[in-house]
Structure formats: structure tokens, C-alpha cells
Amino acid sequence: MSTERTEEIPSGRARHRPGRSLPLSPPAWLLKGLRPSSAPIPWAAVLRAGIAMAAPLAVGFALDEPEYGALVSMGALSGVIGDIADAYRMRILNIAVPQLFGAVGVALGTLVFGHGWVAVGMLTLIALVSGMISSIGTVASVSGLMLLLNAVVGAGLPMPQPWWTAPLLLSAGGLFVLALTLLGWPLRGRQPERAAVAATYRALADALEAAGGPSARYDERRQQVTQALNQAYDLVLGRRARVHGRSPALVRMLAQLNVLIPLVEAAPAAHLRRRPLAPEIPAAVRELAAAVEEGRTGTPVLDLPAPDSQSERAIDAALRHAANIVLTPDPDMRNVDDRLGRPAALRVRAVRAVRDMMFSEASWRYGLRLALCIGLAQALVSVVEIERSYWVALTVTFVLKPDFGSVFSRAVLRALGTAAGLVIAAAVLSEVPRGWWDVPVMMVLAALIPAFSVKGYAFQTAAITPVILLLSDLLNHQGFDLIRPRLLDSLIGCAITLVAGYLLWPESWHTRIGDRLADTVDDAARYVERAFGSHPDTEAGLRAARTARLQARRRIYRELSGVRSEFQRALTEPPPTGARAAAWWPLVVAVERIVDATTAARVRVNHGAEPPLPSEAEAIAEDLRGLARGVRRVQSPELMDPPVAPSVDEDSVLAPVRQELAAARAIADPKREAP
């Protein structure tokens, strides 16, 4: 019998209570993927996409070479998809580097067009390389994607001769997007980095405002601080790695970021005090954020209440120091260190990345998965006659991207998004005559891609599908007859991915949260030791120890951010993977609070509290390692055997750490009551 409850409304009809799912409603993991994100629409990217993809078509029609215009627009499509960075220098990498790989891919595909099993072997090898390089990083992942996608297109569609024509036209489209993107560089050269630093100040102000209140609200704000810090440091340090010498503007932004660290450390201590901070404190931080964004300098004037506790003294000292640094026009370039470590030179990082990729088991495993699926797709269309069969391999490539999300949910969402996109394409291909009318239609359809991409994968697929079909029609001249084969090809590609790329690989349907969380717990143990272990007596040694501690704490929060991303990915998986991932969530939150409590204890010691005994810190570190071992042994926290808690002095500065650790053990206790 159904347990669903209903209530009567005045009309006499039954109404379902909010939060209850209907008997025939889609599963939660599917609804999560279909629910549009609340991310704002990037209007500048929308305008660029419409111009970048419509202008080449107009030029092609004007020159009576619509096929050439379609190829340039197809290259612009890859640039539009890759235009996701904030900083202009990162945009160059995100767009230009994938274009190079895409040009190589379409050239190789063109060379094997119509060669049957030779094409199967070539695309399988390219898929292996594409999958392996995708494990290096974000730019490499997009580059690997473009390498394989363009190779599939080149091997499946007749391209103009000679062989170098298609790579040249596709690259021209991508470079056109890059040129449009960089138009604002002279006016907004450092604005993305400055805005990222200011956003970090505002996120910290929100966290300080939430400190002392409900823990759930504070935890959410603290996570936003972590994300903002990650983005700001990545932008500023990434740019410094490409700038020869020290730029005063970049040094100043780095100093403004570094000076936030004491405030970030003091926030957990203020929260554990369980009493809200004076409103003047977050207001002062927001004022500093405005000064950072506007580039203002001057004499700092802070009207702050007198501190009356260790945590308040820490915040007061850190905030006054931050005001001095933010408003100082000329920072001391000899006295600004990189708290997270300055990135190595680009050549060194490239060699290191290639070496790690070649010796990485995960890299080979993903490369083999992708190669197997592409090989099966190409072999199938070589044996069974499928019209314009390149769409099968394209579907496999788009879906089988684990770093983009769940393979299973992406396959389902790809099918749904393609079906929605085909409805739009059917209307366009049946009602709009081919010719100059394609230009305004392309401008509208292309503008939808960045607008829909931020809303979710299904929405992005629905926007990209009619664009690709319209461009394909300009090359194939099949018209409305493209619709039915494309849906069939997409379903075949999704089926191949689900079987050969998902079900045959147990790792894809087993959550990896436990292993990653265990590594983070081990790092938390090392952080406790660094925070309260023995330190050298010299000033240089103390500074080095403090920098190592800061780097350890930032690394933990980055890892926890990765665990959260893995958790969100796993929630889109069907049972039992999604349910197993959800079981780990309380322990993820508990580990974050352990790190917060450790940081708060260190701040209190720095401002007058009695330091703990070394044996107490060692006991907590060992207890954390025991927790990590337990996490690695089981697939669910309910199966863990919690260690015995040693006694601890309730007056110790580490008592809150021990309390949070006890809460983590309670989560792992199989005898606890079910939530």
C-alpha cells in the first residue's frame, strides 16, 4: 500500500504534499540532472557565440562557398564551447590549444575517410591518446575531446580537398572566437583577476556574518570561501607563472589574497565561540572588497569594536593588517610570498604532466575505455549500414567523459537532450529555406549554446544538436531527412557507452568518495601534527613552518572540494551508487569541521591560549589515521568499526577538535540510529 499522504483542497480534489514524489515520477537522480542550474546567463558569451557562428556563414554565402562557411562555423562551435575561463590569458589556452589538437584530429580523419577498417583502427588509436591526455587537466581534457571529435567528423564526412583545407577552415573559426573574446582585453586586462580577489573578500564577509550562528549556514558560507580562494589563487598565480619578472599589479593582488589567510583562519575560532560577531566586522571586509575591485588606495580608517576574546583579537589584528595591505599603493615586492607556492614554468609542468600521464593507471584505464567504445562504434557502422554513421562515435565521445560527470546520467540526459534538440532542428529544416535565412537562424541558435550550457548537460545538448544538424545540412544537403537517423544514431551511441563504457567497468558504478575521503583524513592528521608539533626557534624556521601549515590547510580544503564534486557526480548515478555516496556525506561534513576546529585551536594558541601537550596532538593524529584506515576498508560508513576514544582534558584548546572527532566516529558507528 502506498504511504504517500494527500490533503484535501477546497475544490474537493486531492493535492500531493510538497516534497513527496508521485508514484510514476522520474527517479531523483534523473530529476537532479534535468533541474536547470541557477547560474547566471553569460550575456557577453551569448553575443560572441551568435556573431562568431553566423558571420562565417554570411561570408560563405557572399562568396558562393557555403560549405567553407559551414566548416569555419563548425570550428567556431568548438571555440564557443571552450570559452569558459575568466582571465584573458587562460582564454587563450582554453581556446587556442584545443584548436591545435582539433586541426590535427580533422587532418588525420580526412586521411582515412572511406578506408573502412583502417579508419576503425585509426580512430581507436586516437581515442586511446585522447582519453589519456584528458586526465592531465582542464585544457588537456578539452584538447583531447576536440582531437577525437574532429577526427570522427573528418573520417565520417567528405571534406574539401586538398587535405589541409578542412583543418585550416576549422582553425579559422576557433581563432575568430578567440579574437572576439580578446577584444575587451585592452580595457579589462586585469579585471577578471581583480574581480576574483574581490569576490573572495565578499565570500569571507558572508562567512564572518554567519559565524556563531547555525552550523549549516556557516558551513555553506565557508565552502564558498574555499571555492573563491581556489579560483582567485588559480587566476593570479597562473598568470604570474606566465609573466616574466614581477608585475607590481599582480604582486599587489597576490598580497591582497595572502593577507586574507589570517582572517580565514580566524573565522572558525569565531564560529566555535557560538556568538555572532559585531556587524562592523563583515561590513569592513565588504568595504575592502570594494576597494580591491575599484583599485582604490588611501589611509585605512576602521571603526571596529574593542575585542574581548582570543578569536576577536585574532580577527581584529588580521582585519587591520588586511586594510593596510589592501589600501597600500606600492607593495614591497621583496616581501610578498606565495602562500600556495608559485607554479613551475610551463615547460616543466608540461613535461611533468606527460610523465605522470604515461605512468598513471587511471589514465590508461580511461584511455582504454574510450578506445574500446569508439572501436565498437566504428566497427558497428562498418558492418551495419548506418546513414551518416559518424554521429554514433560523436555521441560516445560526448557521453564518455567521466571528468564532466556521471557516465550513466550523461547517457540518459544526452538521449533526452538530443530528442529535444531534434524537435528544434525539425522545425528549422522543414520551415526555413536554405540560403541567407540560415544566417539569422544560426545567430539565434548559436546564442542559445552558452545560455543553455550553464543550465545543465541536457540543456547544452538540446542547444548544440540543431546547430550541428544545420551545419551538417550545409555540407550534406539532406534537409529534413537528417532528423530520424540522428536520433537513432544517438540512441546507438548511448547504448554502446552504457554497456562497454559503464557496465563492463565496475569502477564506474562504484563510488570513489570513500578513498578520496580517506586520503583527506590522512592529510588532516598531518595538519594536526604541523599545527601543534615542535617548531624551530629561528625566525626563518618559524616562517617556513607556518607556510607549510598554511599550504597543508589549503590542500585539505581543495581536496574536500574535490570530494564534494565527486559526491555531486555520484548522486546522479542510479542505485545503489547514489545511495552509497549519500551515506558518506555526514562524514565529509565532519572532516571539514575537524579541520576548522584545528585551525581555530591554532589561532587561539597564537593569541594567548595554553598550547596542548604534544602527546595530545599525537593521539588525535593517530586517531584520525585510524579513521582513515576504517574508511578505506568499507564501502559504507555504517560498516566501519570505530576506534576507542582516548581520554582528553576538557579544558584543553584541542577539546573542540576531540569533540568533532567523536562526532565523526559516531557517524561511523554501526549502532547509531538511522537518520
HUMOVEN-V917257 format. One record per residue. N is the residue number from 0. RES is the residue in one letter. OMEGA is omega as a letter, one per 20 degrees, with the letter a starting at -180 (none if undefined). D_FIRST is the distance of its C-alpha to the first C-alpha in Angstrom with 1 decimal. Layout:
((N | RES | OMEGA | D_FIRST) (N | RES | OMEGA | D_FIRST))
This chain:
((0 | M | a | 0.0) (1 | S | r | 3.8) (2 | T | a | 6.4) (3 | E | a | 9.0) (4 | R | r | 11.4) (5 | T | r | 13.9) (6 | E | a | 17.3) (7 | E | r | 19.6) (8 | I | a | 22.9) (9 | P | a | 26.1) (10 | S | a | 25.7) (11 | G | r | 22.7) (12 | R | a | 20.4) (13 | A | r | 17.4) (14 | R | a | 18.2) (15 | H | r | 16.2) (16 | R | r | 17.4) (17 | P | r | 19.9) (18 | G | r | 19.1) (19 | R | a | 15.4) (20 | S | r | 15.1) (21 | L | a | 13.9) (22 | P | a | 11.4) (23 | L | a | 14.7) (24 | S | r | 17.0) (25 | P | r | 19.6) (26 | P | a | 19.3) (27 | A | a | 21.0) (28 | W | r | 24.0) (29 | L | r | 24.8) (30 | L | r | 24.5) (31 | K | r | 26.9) (32 | G | a | 29.4) (33 | L | a | 29.1) (34 | R | a | 29.5) (35 | P | r | 33.3) (36 | S | r | 35.3) (37 | S | a | 37.1) (38 | A | a | 40.4) (39 | P | r | 43.3) (40 | I | r | 44.8) (41 | P | a | 48.2) (42 | W | r | 50.3) (43 | A | r | 53.5) (44 | A | r | 51.7) (45 | V | r | 50.4) (46 | L | r | 54.0) (47 | R | a | 55.4) (48 | A | r | 52.9) (49 | G | a | 53.8) (50 | I | a | 57.5) (51 | A | a | 57.5) (52 | M | r | 55.7) (53 | A | a | 57.3) (54 | A | r | 60.9) (55 | P | r | 61.4) (56 | L | r | 60.2) (57 | A | r | 62.7) (58 | V | r | 65.5) (59 | G | r | 64.6) (60 | F | r | 64.8) (61 | A | a | 68.0) (62 | L | a | 69.6) (63 | D | r | 68.2) (64 | E | a | 66.2) (65 | P | r | 62.6) (66 | E | r | 61.5) (67 | Y | r | 63.2) (68 | G | r | 61.6) (69 | A | r | 58.1) (70 | L | r | 58.8) (71 | V | r | 59.9) (72 | S | r | 56.7) (73 | M | r | 54.6) (74 | G | r | 56.4) (75 | A | r | 55.8) (76 | L | r | 52.0) (77 | S | r | 52.0) (78 | G | r | 54.0) (79 | V | r | 51.6) (80 | I | a | 48.6) (81 | G | a | 50.7) (82 | D | a | 51.9) (83 | I | a | 49.6) (84 | A | r | 52.0) (85 | D | a | 53.5) (86 | A | a | 57.0) (87 | Y | r | 59.5) (88 | R | r | 60.7) (89 | M | r | 57.2) (90 | R | r | 56.7) (91 | I | r | 59.8) (92 | L | a | 58.2) (93 | N | a | 54.7) (94 | I | a | 56.3) (95 | A | a | 59.6) (96 | V | r | 58.6) (97 | P | r | 55.7) (98 | Q | r | 58.1) (99 | L | r | 60.5) (100 | F | r | 57.9) (101 | G | r | 56.6) (102 | A | r | 60.2) (103 | V | a | 60.6) (104 | G | a | 57.4) (105 | V | r | 58.3) (106 | A | r | 61.8) (107 | L | r | 60.5) (108 | G | r | 58.0) (109 | T | a | 60.8) (110 | L | a | 63.0) (111 | V | r | 60.6) (112 | F | r | 59.4) (113 | G | a | 59.6) (114 | H | r | 60.4) (115 | G | a | 57.3) (116 | W | r | 56.6) (117 | V | r | 58.9) (118 | A | r | 56.6) (119 | V | a | 53.6) (120 | G | a | 55.5) (121 | M | a | 56.7) (122 | L | r | 53.3) (123 | T | r | 51.7) (124 | L | r | 54.5) (125 | I | r | 54.1) (126 | A | r | 50.4) (127 | L | r | 51.2) (128 | V | a | 53.6) (129 | S | r | 51.3) (130 | G | a | 48.5) (131 | M | a | 50.8) (132 | I | r | 52.5) (133 | S | a | 49.2) (134 | S | a | 48.7) (135 | I | a | 51.8) (136 | G | a | 50.6) (137 | T | a | 49.5) (138 | V | r | 52.7) (139 | A | r | 52.8) (140 | S | r | 49.1) (141 | V | r | 49.9) (142 | S | r | 53.2) (143 | G | r | 51.5) (144 | L | a | 49.0) (145 | M | r | 52.0) (146 | L | a | 54.0) (147 | L | a | 51.3) (148 | L | a | 50.3) (149 | N | r | 53.8) (150 | A | r | 54.7) (151 | V | r | 51.9) (152 | V | r | 53.1) (153 | G | r | 56.7) (154 | A | a | 55.9) (155 | G | a | 53.8) (156 | L | r | 55.9) (157 | P | a | 59.6) (158 | M | r | 61.4) (159 | P | r | 64.8) (160 | Q | j | 67.7) (161 | P | a | 69.3) (162 | W | a | 66.6) (163 | W | a | 67.0) (164 | T | a | 66.4) (165 | A | r | 62.5) (166 | P | a | 62.4) (167 | L | a | 65.0) (168 | L | r | 63.1) (169 | L | r | 59.7) (170 | S | r | 61.4) (171 | A | r | 63.1) (172 | G | r | 59.8) (173 | G | r | 58.4) (174 | L | r | 61.7) (175 | F | r | 61.6) (176 | V | r | 58.3) (177 | L | r | 59.8) (178 | A | r | 62.9) (179 | L | a | 60.8) (180 | T | a | 58.9) (181 | L | a | 62.1) (182 | L | a | 63.7) (183 | G | a | 62.7) (184 | W | a | 63.9) (185 | P | a | 67.4) (186 | L | a | 65.9) (187 | R | a | 62.8) (188 | G | a | 64.0) (189 | R | a | 62.6) (190 | Q | r | 60.1) (191 | P | r | 57.0) (192 | E | a | 58.0) (193 | R | r | 59.1) (194 | A | r | 55.9) (195 | A | r | 53.9) (196 | V | r | 55.9) (197 | A | r | 55.5) (198 | A | r | 51.8) (199 | T | r | 51.8) (200 | Y | a | 53.7) (201 | R | r | 51.2) (202 | A | r | 48.2) (203 | L | r | 50.0) (204 | A | r | 50.7) (205 | D | r | 47.0) (206 | A | r | 46.3) (207 | L | r | 49.2) (208 | E | a | 47.8) (209 | A | a | 44.4) (210 | A | a | 46.1) (211 | G | r | 45.5) (212 | G | r | 42.3) (213 | P | a | 38.7) (214 | S | a | 38.5) (215 | A | r | 35.8) (216 | R | r | 38.1) (217 | Y | r | 41.2) (218 | D | r | 39.6) (219 | E | r | 38.7) (220 | R | r | 42.3) (221 | R | r | 43.8) (222 | Q | r | 42.0) (223 | Q | r | 43.5) (224 | V | r | 46.9) (225 | T | a | 46.5) (226 | Q | r | 45.6) (227 | A | r | 48.5) (228 | L | r | 50.9) (229 | N | a | 50.0) (230 | Q | a | 50.6) (231 | A | r | 53.8) (232 | Y | r | 55.3) (233 | D | a | 54.4) (234 | L | a | 56.2) (235 | V | a | 59.3) (236 | L | r | 59.9) (237 | G | r | 59.1) (238 | R | r | 61.7) (239 | R | r | 64.2) (240 | A | a | 64.0) (241 | R | a | 65.3) (242 | V | r | 68.0) (243 | H | a | 71.3) (244 | G | a | 72.6) (245 | R | r | 71.1) (246 | S | a | 70.3) (247 | P | a | 70.8) (248 | A | r | 67.9) (249 | L | r | 65.5) (250 | V | r | 66.9) (251 | R | r | 66.3) (252 | M | r | 62.7) (253 | L | r | 62.2) (254 | A | r | 63.8) (255 | Q | r | 61.5) (256 | L | a | 58.6) (257 | N | a | 60.0) (258 | V | r | 60.8) (259 | L | a | 57.1) (260 | I | r | 56.3) (261 | P | r | 57.5) (262 | L | r | 55.5) (263 | V | r | 52.3) (264 | E | a | 53.1) (265 | A | a | 53.6) (266 | A | r | 50.3) (267 | P | r | 48.2) (268 | A | r | 50.8) (269 | A | a | 50.5) (270 | H | a | 46.7) (271 | L | r | 46.8) (272 | R | r | 49.2) (273 | R | r | 46.2) (274 | R | a | 48.4) (275 | P | r | 48.6) (276 | L | r | 51.8) (277 | A | a | 54.2) (278 | P | r | 53.4) (279 | E | a | 56.9) (280 | I | r | 55.9) (281 | P | r | 53.2) (282 | A | r | 55.4) (283 | A | r | 58.3) (284 | V | r | 56.3) (285 | R | r | 55.2) (286 | E | r | 58.9) (287 | L | r | 59.8) (288 | A | r | 57.2) (289 | A | r | 59.0) (290 | A | r | 62.3) (291 | V | a | 61.1) (292 | E | a | 59.8) (293 | E | a | 62.9) (294 | G | a | 65.3) (295 | R | r | 66.9) (296 | T | r | 69.3) (297 | G | a | 71.2) (298 | T | a | 71.5) (299 | P | r | 68.3) (300 | V | a | 67.8) (301 | L | r | 64.9) (302 | D | a | 64.2) (303 | L | r | 62.0) (304 | P | r | 61.5) (305 | A | a | 63.2) (306 | P | a | 60.9) (307 | D | r | 60.3) (308 | S | a | 58.3) (309 | Q | a | 58.4) (310 | S | r | 55.6) (311 | E | r | 57.2) (312 | R | r | 60.6) (313 | A | r | 59.0) (314 | I | a | 57.5) (315 | D | a | 60.7) (316 | A | a | 62.9) (317 | A | a | 60.7) (318 | L | r | 60.4) (319 | R | r | 64.1) (320 | H | r | 64.9) (321 | A | r | 62.4) (322 | A | r | 64.2) (323 | N | a | 67.5) (324 | I | a | 66.4) (325 | V | a | 64.5) (326 | L | r | 67.5) (327 | T | a | 70.2) (328 | P | a | 71.6) (329 | D | r | 73.1) (330 | P | r | 71.2) (331 | D | a | 73.1) (332 | M | r | 72.3) (333 | R | a | 73.6) (334 | N | r | 71.2) (335 | V | a | 67.8) (336 | D | r | 65.8) (337 | D | a | 62.6) (338 | R | r | 60.0) (339 | L | a | 57.7) (340 | G | a | 60.6) (341 | R | a | 62.4) (342 | P | r | 61.1) (343 | A | r | 63.5) (344 | A | a | 65.4) (345 | L | a | 63.6) (346 | R | r | 65.4) (347 | V | r | 64.6) (348 | R | r | 60.9) (349 | A | r | 60.9) (350 | V | r | 62.5) (351 | R | a | 60.2) (352 | A | r | 57.1) (353 | V | r | 58.4) (354 | R | r | 59.2) (355 | D | a | 55.8) (356 | M | a | 54.1) (357 | M | a | 56.2) (358 | F | a | 55.3) (359 | S | r | 51.7) (360 | E | r | 49.2) (361 | A | r | 46.4) (362 | S | r | 48.8) (363 | W | a | 49.6) (364 | R | r | 46.0) (365 | Y | r | 44.9) (366 | G | r | 48.0) (367 | L | r | 47.3) (368 | R | a | 43.7) (369 | L | r | 44.9) (370 | A | r | 47.8) (371 | L | a | 45.6) (372 | C | r | 43.4) (373 | I | r | 46.4) (374 | G | r | 48.2) (375 | L | a | 45.4) (376 | A | a | 45.1) (377 | Q | r | 48.8) (378 | A | r | 49.1) (379 | L | a | 46.4) (380 | V | r | 48.2) (381 | S | a | 51.5) (382 | V | a | 50.3) (383 | V | a | 48.1) (384 | E | r | 49.7) (385 | I | a | 47.6) (386 | E | a | 49.2) (387 | R | a | 50.0) (388 | S | a | 48.2) (389 | Y | a | 48.9) (390 | W | r | 45.7) (391 | V | a | 43.7) (392 | A | r | 45.5) (393 | L | r | 45.3) (394 | T | r | 41.5) (395 | V | a | 41.6) (396 | T | a | 44.0) (397 | F | a | 42.0) (398 | V | a | 38.7) (399 | L | r | 40.0) (400 | K | a | 41.1) (401 | P | r | 39.3) (402 | D | r | 41.4) (403 | F | r | 39.9) (404 | G | a | 36.2) (405 | S | r | 33.5) (406 | V | a | 34.5) (407 | F | a | 31.0) (408 | S | r | 30.1) (409 | R | r | 33.7) (410 | A | r | 33.4) (411 | V | a | 30.3) (412 | L | r | 31.8) (413 | R | r | 35.1) (414 | A | a | 33.7) (415 | L | r | 32.0) (416 | G | r | 35.2) (417 | T | r | 37.4) (418 | A | r | 35.6) (419 | A | r | 36.0) (420 | G | r | 39.6) (421 | L | r | 40.4) (422 | V | r | 39.5) (423 | I | a | 42.1) (424 | A | r | 44.5) (425 | A | r | 44.2) (426 | A | a | 45.2) (427 | V | a | 48.1) (428 | L | a | 49.4) (429 | S | a | 49.2) (430 | E | a | 50.6) (431 | V | r | 53.0) (432 | P | r | 56.3) (433 | R | a | 57.4) (434 | G | a | 60.3) (435 | W | r | 60.9) (436 | W | r | 57.7) (437 | D | a | 55.9) (438 | V | r | 57.5) (439 | P | r | 55.7) (440 | V | r | 52.5) (441 | M | r | 52.7) (442 | M | r | 53.5) (443 | V | a | 50.3) (444 | L | a | 48.1) (445 | A | r | 49.7) (446 | A | r | 49.3) (447 | L | a | 45.5) (448 | I | r | 45.4) (449 | P | r | 46.1) (450 | A | a | 44.2) (451 | F | a | 41.0) (452 | S | a | 41.6) (453 | V | a | 41.0) (454 | K | r | 37.6) (455 | G | a | 36.1) (456 | Y | r | 36.5) (457 | A | r | 34.7) (458 | F | r | 36.9) (459 | Q | r | 40.0) (460 | T | r | 39.4) (461 | A | r | 38.9) (462 | A | a | 42.2) (463 | I | a | 44.2) (464 | T | a | 43.2) (465 | P | r | 45.2) (466 | V | a | 48.1) (467 | I | a | 48.4) (468 | L | r | 48.1) (469 | L | r | 50.8) (470 | L | r | 53.1) (471 | S | r | 52.4) (472 | D | r | 53.4) (473 | L | r | 56.6) (474 | L | a | 57.4) (475 | N | a | 56.0) (476 | H | r | 56.4) (477 | Q | r | 53.4) (478 | G | a | 51.9) (479 | F | a | 48.6) (480 | D | r | 48.5) (481 | L | a | 47.4) (482 | I | a | 43.9) (483 | R | r | 42.2) (484 | P | a | 43.8) (485 | R | r | 42.8) (486 | L | r | 39.1) (487 | L | r | 39.4) (488 | D | r | 41.4) (489 | S | r | 39.0) (490 | L | r | 36.1) (491 | I | r | 38.4) (492 | G | r | 39.4) (493 | C | r | 35.9) (494 | A | r | 35.0) (495 | I | a | 38.2) (496 | T | a | 37.4) (497 | L | a | 33.8) (498 | V | a | 35.1) (499 | A | a | 38.6) (500 | G | a | 38.3) (501 | Y | a | 34.9) (502 | L | a | 33.3) (503 | L | a | 36.7) (504 | W | a | 37.4) (505 | P | a | 35.1) (506 | E | a | 36.6) (507 | S | r | 35.0) (508 | W | r | 31.4) (509 | H | a | 32.3) (510 | T | r | 32.6) (511 | R | a | 36.2) (512 | I | a | 35.5) (513 | G | a | 36.1) (514 | D | a | 39.6) (515 | R | r | 40.7) (516 | L | r | 39.5) (517 | A | r | 41.4) (518 | D | r | 44.6) (519 | T | r | 44.2) (520 | V | r | 43.9) (521 | D | r | 47.1) (522 | D | r | 48.8) (523 | A | r | 47.7) (524 | A | r | 49.5) (525 | R | r | 52.6) (526 | Y | r | 52.4) (527 | V | r | 52.5) (528 | E | r | 55.5) (529 | R | a | 57.2) (530 | A | a | 56.5) (531 | F | r | 57.9) (532 | G | a | 60.0) (533 | S | a | 63.8) (534 | H | r | 65.5) (535 | P | a | 69.0) (536 | D | a | 71.7) (537 | T | a | 73.1) (538 | E | r | 72.0) (539 | A | r | 71.3) (540 | G | r | 69.2) (541 | L | r | 67.2) (542 | R | r | 66.6) (543 | A | r | 65.5) (544 | A | r | 63.1) (545 | R | r | 61.6) (546 | T | r | 61.2) (547 | A | r | 59.5) (548 | R | r | 57.1) (549 | L | r | 56.3) (550 | Q | r | 55.7) (551 | A | a | 53.4) (552 | R | r | 51.3) (553 | R | r | 51.1) (554 | R | r | 50.2) (555 | I | a | 47.3) (556 | Y | r | 45.9) (557 | R | a | 46.4) (558 | E | r | 44.5) (559 | L | r | 41.7) (560 | S | r | 41.6) (561 | G | r | 41.3) (562 | V | r | 38.5) (563 | R | r | 36.7) (564 | S | r | 37.3) (565 | E | r | 36.0) (566 | F | r | 32.9) (567 | Q | r | 32.4) (568 | R | a | 33.0) (569 | A | r | 30.5) (570 | L | r | 27.7) (571 | T | r | 28.0) (572 | E | r | 27.4) (573 | P | r | 24.1) (574 | P | j | 22.4) (575 | P | a | 23.7) (576 | T | a | 26.9) (577 | G | r | 25.5) (578 | A | r | 23.5) (579 | R | r | 26.7) (580 | A | a | 28.8) (581 | A | a | 26.7) (582 | A | a | 27.1) (583 | W | a | 30.9) (584 | W | r | 31.0) (585 | P | r | 31.6) (586 | L | r | 34.4) (587 | V | r | 36.0) (588 | V | a | 36.2) (589 | A | r | 37.6) (590 | V | r | 40.3) (591 | E | a | 41.3) (592 | R | r | 41.7) (593 | I | r | 43.8) (594 | V | r | 46.2) (595 | D | a | 46.3) (596 | A | r | 47.2) (597 | T | r | 49.9) (598 | T | r | 51.4) (599 | A | r | 51.4) (600 | A | r | 53.2) (601 | R | r | 55.8) (602 | V | r | 56.5) (603 | R | r | 56.9) (604 | V | r | 59.4) (605 | N | a | 61.3) (606 | H | r | 61.7) (607 | G | a | 62.9) (608 | A | r | 60.2) (609 | E | r | 61.1) (610 | P | a | 60.3) (611 | P | r | 58.1) (612 | L | r | 59.6) (613 | P | a | 59.5) (614 | S | r | 57.8) (615 | E | r | 54.9) (616 | A | r | 54.4) (617 | E | r | 54.7) (618 | A | r | 52.1) (619 | I | r | 49.6) (620 | A | r | 50.4) (621 | E | r | 50.0) (622 | D | r | 46.6) (623 | L | r | 45.5) (624 | R | r | 46.7) (625 | G | r | 44.7) (626 | L | r | 41.6) (627 | A | r | 42.4) (628 | R | r | 42.8) (629 | G | r | 39.4) (630 | V | a | 37.8) (631 | R | a | 39.6) (632 | R | a | 38.5) (633 | V | r | 34.7) (634 | Q | a | 32.1) (635 | S | a | 30.0) (636 | P | r | 31.4) (637 | E | a | 29.1) (638 | L | a | 31.3) (639 | M | r | 34.6) (640 | D | a | 36.9) (641 | P | r | 38.4) (642 | P | r | 42.1) (643 | V | a | 43.7) (644 | A | r | 44.8) (645 | P | r | 48.6) (646 | S | a | 50.0) (647 | V | r | 51.2) (648 | D | a | 53.4) (649 | E | r | 51.4) (650 | D | a | 54.4) (651 | S | r | 54.6) (652 | V | r | 54.1) (653 | L | r | 51.6) (654 | A | r | 49.4) (655 | P | r | 46.9) (656 | V | r | 46.8) (657 | R | r | 46.0) (658 | Q | r | 43.3) (659 | E | r | 41.6) (660 | L | r | 42.1) (661 | A | r | 40.4) (662 | A | r | 37.4) (663 | A | r | 37.3) (664 | R | r | 37.4) (665 | A | r | 34.6) (666 | I | a | 32.4) (667 | A | a | 33.4) (668 | D | a | 32.8) (669 | P | a | 30.1) (670 | K | a | 29.8) (671 | R | r | 28.9) (672 | E | r | 25.7) (673 | A | a | 23.1) (674 | P | none | 23.3))
